[in-house]
Amino acid sequence: MNLFEKIFNHQILSRLEDSGTFMVTSHERAWLKIMLEHPAAAEAFSADTLGKLRSSLASDEAMDVSNDLIEKARSMEKQVYHPLLRTLRRLIINKSGIRLTYEVKGGRINADHSGLPYKLEYSMVKREWYLLWYHLRHRAFMSTRLKKIHAIEPEPIEASLADSVIKNVDRLLESRKSEAAIEVVRQYNGELSRILYAFSSFEKDVIYDTDSDTYKVKVILPGDEFEYLLSKIRFLGKRVRVVEGDYLKRRMLESSTKALERYGVVGVDEELSS
């Protein structure tokens, strides 16, 4: 694929994403069809949704992985799916109140606390799900790990109150967001797809400068996700550089300095700062 095709495809995909259209390849459809046969699919989807998905994929061939995938010994990993996900999604969509019993540090149990569920969030660092919710009595925005929730049930709440809480939380989260800009080093434009995939879990905007033939990825994120973003930048190495974001620049400078010193390169502070 030449450079023009990469630019063209990125522009098309960006416009489709803005219009709410999602493109699925034949390989992805084949993979989804075989995944729907997994026992966990019945827990992840309602019977109606599962039936619709299987019906829409009836004419597709399932991917044959019998000779391609070999599972080797590995450490135990956490299950991505959680039984409460489907229940909580419906409560959030319906703007329903909740009565929550959950565990806090030290093993203490907080029982029957009223709140409003706001959002489900998956931590890529800790590899577990969190429920973001508003505590009605304490008037506080909370984040609780799903595995710490002992019981949850719907509770009536006035629609006007729910809308007011959601607007306040939206404003709170918006005020906590920061922005950074990462530039793709021009000689690696051919790896744009791989680079953008590394930032796929972030809210972002991609800008292409035709005069300099460079891509800039503007990332908007909460302050507590900076370390995860840094891990992605380090993974991409010399393919990208931070052009906006003082905290990211400082942390990358610290990492580079420590790495050079580890290999016996001394007196690099002034050179890196320039």
Salt bridges, closest charged atoms under 4 A:
ASP48 OD2 - LYS52 NZ 3.60
ASP60 OD1 - ARG29 NH2 2.88
GLU71 OE2 - ARG74 NH2 2.89
GLU103 OE2 - LYS148 NZ 3.58
GLU103 OE1 - HIS150 NE2 3.18
GLU128 OE2 - LYS78 NZ 3.92
GLU128 OE2 - ARG145 NH1 3.47
GLU128 OE1 - LYS147 NZ 3.99
GLU155 OE2 - ARG99 NH2 2.50
ASP163 OD1 - LYS95 NZ 2.99
GLU174 OE1 - LYS177 NZ 3.76
GLU179 OE2 - LYS218 NZ 3.53
GLU183 OE1 - ARG241 NH2 3.18
GLU191 OE1 - ARG194 NH1 3.37
GLU191 OE1 - ARG239 NE 2.68
GLU203 OE1 - LYS177 NZ 2.98
GLU227 OE1 - ARG251 NH2 2.95
GLU244 OE2 - LYS216 NZ 3.77
GLU254 OE1 - ARG251 NH1 3.30
